[in-house]
Amino acid sequence: MQQINVADTMLQHLRILFHRRFASAAAQVKTKEPKSSSKPLISCRRTQFNLLEHERSDAKFGAVALCSKGWLHNKSKGDHFTLNATITGEQRQSEMQSLEDFLGTGQLELDEQLLKNLKTELGIKQLTSIQAQAMPIVDGSFHTLIAAETGCGKTLAYLLPVLNRRLKFLQRDSSPERQLNEPTVLILTPGRELATQITQITRKLCAGTNLKVKALLGGNTKQQMMNPEFEQMDILVATLGAVSKLVTTGIYRMDQVRHVVLDEADTLLDDSFTDKLTYFLRRFPFHRNHVQNSSVVGTQLLLASATMPTNTKEILQKVIDVETIRQVASPHLHYLMPHVTQKFMRISKADRPANLLLMAKQDKVKRRPLIVFSNKSATSDYVSIFLNNSGINCLNLNGDMLMKIRLGRFEEFQSGNCDVLSTTDVGSRGLDTTRARHVINFDFPLHVSDYIHRCGRIGRVGSMDKSLVTNLISSRREIDVVQRIEHAARIGGLLPDVNANIKNIINSRIVAEMKQAGIEVPSQEEAF
């Protein structure tokens, strides 16, 4: 009888427990909100950190829960989150204005041959918003700063109206006295690859006209001094180092220059260039540009960049009245690109090669062109050797390579002869990598401005396919930058600390570390 009572008691308890669980489950079914069908703005391995559009809040850094908050801990390895693309390439393309509609407004009277070349040589039928805004201002001879996100056609925004003005001048004066090595347009770039690219675009636009284009690259400057070439030219595209030396020696003269362009101006205005740049620019009469007297020769200053250092005004006021510069800025400047998916993976340094190889093999199967970024030339060399030894054909491009080896590497990637490029930030500034679909930051950049430029190698104007950035995160300094980027993504705000003045930042960090270690800090001239 006692056993039966125990059994009955247990059965009664089981019934009560079952009833409670069933009632609880039923209540949850009744009260549970319908699952949102919208894709999260941020998808995380730990789903509690997922973010939907309506969940965004404008809060200071540190007040918003971050997926990357605990990434300094070793146990966080294997964690990841993704910033999902919110618009497609097709949607971005739909925001553009047709070339015919723009010209129909009468804001720019384009030379017939230039218009023909624009359509046939470059295949341009639509203009981006920044191009439509900037072209009439540049054509009006105003000093102009064009600041817009990467891949939106800033080069064409200044180049087309400048060439248009030169052609109009030649039509007014059919037999101008053209001296040797005296250009009328000077386009300065921080790197050889960008100078080569701009030269190619300019030559296509100038086909069938009287305008002559010359490229002046660094790497063999001494040879050019010993055996200089003298020729007629209208447009000179040059790296700053090369042209400044050849002008100093008298091989090139700048007396007839009417337009000076600083392409990738943020890099040229960095402390690494600024002293040489300001000294070189002082020779141009920018202050005369708007004097209403045709007999007075003046020079127009144009700047184009995807980021701008905070000391831009301070540097420029050494050579020009900054109040005379008109600014054409995109509303998307210094924001994360909404049409590019960006994945952040917390892994150990030792696991990076295996992850890289896996993704490279997947891209090879998908025939998806890939660019791998490293912070140092030695790492870029390693990545190239590692991938080639693993059966992935990979090109290498970095600043430590000999000029004769470096030449043509980027063009080989662009032409489709090779689908993988290993590079440093040499390959991140201004280069038109329209065919690239995937960027891997093998080394994550230590400055937000570098991240913006690297991401800008994909999702460019004319690129309709889905694009992806994959970031391999393995160090404390990298995590600090990631947290700033994630916070900006969660609040939908500007990316912080977008300052391209890298040399000054590094110098400040060295001084701080020396002071912390109790080391006497020498004067700036002695230290740097």
ChimeraX attribute file (.defattr): number of C-alpha atoms within 10 A of each C-alpha:
attribute: neighborCount
match mode: 1-to-1
recipient: residues
	/A:1	6
	/A:2	7
	/A:3	8
	/A:4	9
	/A:5	10
	/A:6	11
	/A:7	12
	/A:8	12
	/A:9	12
	/A:10	12
	/A:11	12
	/A:12	12
	/A:13	12
	/A:14	12
	/A:15	12
	/A:16	12
	/A:17	12
	/A:18	12
	/A:19	12
	/A:20	12
	/A:21	12
	/A:22	12
	/A:23	12
	/A:24	12
	/A:25	12
	/A:26	12
	/A:27	11
	/A:28	11
	/A:29	11
	/A:30	9
	/A:31	9
	/A:32	9
	/A:33	8
	/A:34	7
	/A:35	6
	/A:36	8
	/A:37	6
	/A:38	8
	/A:39	14
	/A:40	18
	/A:41	21
	/A:42	23
	/A:43	20
	/A:44	19
	/A:45	13
	/A:46	11
	/A:47	11
	/A:48	10
	/A:49	15
	/A:50	20
	/A:51	18
	/A:52	15
	/A:53	14
	/A:54	7
	/A:55	11
	/A:56	14
	/A:57	13
	/A:58	13
	/A:59	13
	/A:60	10
	/A:61	14
	/A:62	11
	/A:63	10
	/A:64	16
	/A:65	13
	/A:66	18
	/A:67	22
	/A:68	23
	/A:69	16
	/A:70	13
	/A:71	24
	/A:72	16
	/A:73	9
	/A:74	12
	/A:75	9
	/A:76	15
	/A:77	16
	/A:78	12
	/A:79	17
	/A:80	21
	/A:81	22
	/A:82	21
	/A:83	24
	/A:84	18
	/A:85	21
	/A:86	14
	/A:87	13
	/A:88	17
	/A:89	20
	/A:90	14
	/A:91	12
	/A:92	18
	/A:93	16
	/A:94	12
	/A:95	12
	/A:96	17
	/A:97	16
	/A:98	16
	/A:99	17
	/A:100	11
	/A:101	11
	/A:102	14
	/A:103	13
	/A:104	11
	/A:105	9
	/A:106	10
	/A:107	15
	/A:108	17
	/A:109	15
	/A:110	19
	/A:111	15
	/A:112	10
	/A:113	16
	/A:114	22
	/A:115	17
	/A:116	17
	/A:117	19
	/A:118	20
	/A:119	15
	/A:120	13
	/A:121	16
	/A:122	12
	/A:123	10
	/A:124	15
	/A:125	13
	/A:126	20
	/A:127	23
	/A:128	20
	/A:129	16
	/A:130	21
	/A:131	23
	/A:132	20
	/A:133	17
	/A:134	23
	/A:135	22
	/A:136	18
	/A:137	20
	/A:138	24
	/A:139	20
	/A:140	14
	/A:141	20
	/A:142	19
	/A:143	27
	/A:144	23
	/A:145	22
	/A:146	26
	/A:147	26
	/A:148	24
	/A:149	25
	/A:150	28
	/A:151	23
	/A:152	21
	/A:153	20
	/A:154	25
	/A:155	21
	/A:156	19
	/A:157	24
	/A:158	25
	/A:159	21
	/A:160	22
	/A:161	24
	/A:162	24
	/A:163	23
	/A:164	20
	/A:165	18
	/A:166	19
	/A:167	21
	/A:168	13
	/A:169	12
	/A:170	14
	/A:171	12
	/A:172	10
	/A:173	10
	/A:174	10
	/A:175	8
	/A:176	10
	/A:177	7
	/A:178	14
	/A:179	14
	/A:180	15
	/A:181	20
	/A:182	22
	/A:183	26
	/A:184	19
	/A:185	25
	/A:186	22
	/A:187	22
	/A:188	25
	/A:189	26
	/A:190	23
	/A:191	24
	/A:192	24
	/A:193	24
	/A:194	25
	/A:195	23
	/A:196	24
	/A:197	17
	/A:198	24
	/A:199	21
	/A:200	15
	/A:201	16
	/A:202	22
	/A:203	18
	/A:204	16
	/A:205	25
	/A:206	22
	/A:207	15
	/A:208	12
	/A:209	13
	/A:210	13
	/A:211	18
	/A:212	16
	/A:213	18
	/A:214	21
	/A:215	18
	/A:216	22
	/A:217	21
	/A:218	17
	/A:219	14
	/A:220	12
	/A:221	17
	/A:222	13
	/A:223	9
	/A:224	15
	/A:225	14
	/A:226	8
	/A:227	9
	/A:228	13
	/A:229	11
	/A:230	12
	/A:231	13
	/A:232	15
	/A:233	20
	/A:234	22
	/A:235	25
	/A:236	24
	/A:237	26
	/A:238	26
	/A:239	23
	/A:240	23
	/A:241	20
	/A:242	18
	/A:243	23
	/A:244	18
	/A:245	17
	/A:246	18
	/A:247	14
	/A:248	11
	/A:249	11
	/A:250	12
	/A:251	17
	/A:252	19
	/A:253	17
	/A:254	16
	/A:255	14
	/A:256	17
	/A:257	21
	/A:258	22
	/A:259	24
	/A:260	22
	/A:261	24
	/A:262	22
	/A:263	27
	/A:264	24
	/A:265	25
	/A:266	25
	/A:267	23
	/A:268	24
	/A:269	24
	/A:270	22
	/A:271	17
	/A:272	14
	/A:273	15
	/A:274	16
	/A:275	12
	/A:276	15
	/A:277	22
	/A:278	17
	/A:279	12
	/A:280	17
	/A:281	17
	/A:282	12
	/A:283	11
	/A:284	21
	/A:285	18
	/A:286	22
	/A:287	16
	/A:288	14
	/A:289	20
	/A:290	16
	/A:291	11
	/A:292	8
	/A:293	10
	/A:294	7
	/A:295	7
	/A:296	10
	/A:297	16
	/A:298	21
	/A:299	23
	/A:300	24
	/A:301	25
	/A:302	24
	/A:303	23
	/A:304	23
	/A:305	25
	/A:306	27
	/A:307	24
	/A:308	24
	/A:309	19
	/A:310	14
	/A:311	14
	/A:312	17
	/A:313	14
	/A:314	10
	/A:315	19
	/A:316	17
	/A:317	12
	/A:318	13
	/A:319	19
	/A:320	19
	/A:321	13
	/A:322	15
	/A:323	9
	/A:324	14
	/A:325	17
	/A:326	16
	/A:327	15
	/A:328	18
	/A:329	17
	/A:330	16
	/A:331	11
	/A:332	15
	/A:333	19
	/A:334	23
	/A:335	17
	/A:336	23
	/A:337	20
	/A:338	19
	/A:339	21
	/A:340	25
	/A:341	22
	/A:342	23
	/A:343	19
	/A:344	21
	/A:345	18
	/A:346	22
	/A:347	21
	/A:348	15
	/A:349	13
	/A:350	9
	/A:351	11
	/A:352	17
	/A:353	14
	/A:354	10
	/A:355	14
	/A:356	20
	/A:357	17
	/A:358	12
	/A:359	15
	/A:360	27
	/A:361	16
	/A:362	12
	/A:363	17
	/A:364	16
	/A:365	9
	/A:366	9
	/A:367	12
	/A:368	18
	/A:369	23
	/A:370	26
	/A:371	28
	/A:372	26
	/A:373	27
	/A:374	22
	/A:375	18
	/A:376	15
	/A:377	21
	/A:378	12
	/A:379	18
	/A:380	24
	/A:381	20
	/A:382	15
	/A:383	25
	/A:384	22
	/A:385	17
	/A:386	16
	/A:387	20
	/A:388	14
	/A:389	11
	/A:390	11
	/A:391	11
	/A:392	18
	/A:393	17
	/A:394	22
	/A:395	24
	/A:396	23
	/A:397	24
	/A:398	21
	/A:399	16
	/A:400	11
	/A:401	13
	/A:402	10
	/A:403	14
	/A:404	9
	/A:405	10
	/A:406	16
	/A:407	15
	/A:408	14
	/A:409	16
	/A:410	23
	/A:411	15
	/A:412	14
	/A:413	22
	/A:414	18
	/A:415	10
	/A:416	12
	/A:417	11
	/A:418	18
	/A:419	24
	/A:420	27
	/A:421	27
	/A:422	26
	/A:423	26
	/A:424	26
	/A:425	19
	/A:426	19
	/A:427	25
	/A:428	21
	/A:429	25
	/A:430	29
	/A:431	21
	/A:432	22
	/A:433	22
	/A:434	18
	/A:435	22
	/A:436	25
	/A:437	25
	/A:438	27
	/A:439	24
	/A:440	24
	/A:441	23
	/A:442	25
	/A:443	22
	/A:444	24
	/A:445	23
	/A:446	16
	/A:447	21
	/A:448	21
	/A:449	23
	/A:450	21
	/A:451	21
	/A:452	24
	/A:453	22
	/A:454	25
	/A:455	26
	/A:456	26
	/A:457	26
	/A:458	29
	/A:459	30
	/A:460	25
	/A:461	18
	/A:462	17
	/A:463	19
	/A:464	17
	/A:465	15
	/A:466	16
	/A:467	23
	/A:468	22
	/A:469	24
	/A:470	21
	/A:471	24
	/A:472	23
	/A:473	25
	/A:474	23
	/A:475	16
	/A:476	12
	/A:477	14
	/A:478	16
	/A:479	20
	/A:480	16
	/A:481	18
	/A:482	24
	/A:483	18
	/A:484	18
	/A:485	19
	/A:486	25
	/A:487	25
	/A:488	20
	/A:489	20
	/A:490	23
	/A:491	17
	/A:492	15
	/A:493	16
	/A:494	16
	/A:495	19
	/A:496	16
	/A:497	14
	/A:498	18
	/A:499	20
	/A:500	25
	/A:501	23
	/A:502	18
	/A:503	14
	/A:504	14
	/A:505	13
	/A:506	11
	/A:507	14
	/A:508	12
	/A:509	12
	/A:510	14
	/A:511	17
	/A:512	14
	/A:513	13
	/A:514	13
	/A:515	12
	/A:516	9
	/A:517	9
	/A:518	9
	/A:519	11
	/A:520	9
	/A:521	14
	/A:522	10
	/A:523	8
	/A:524	9
	/A:525	6
	/A:526	7
	/A:527	10
	/A:528	8
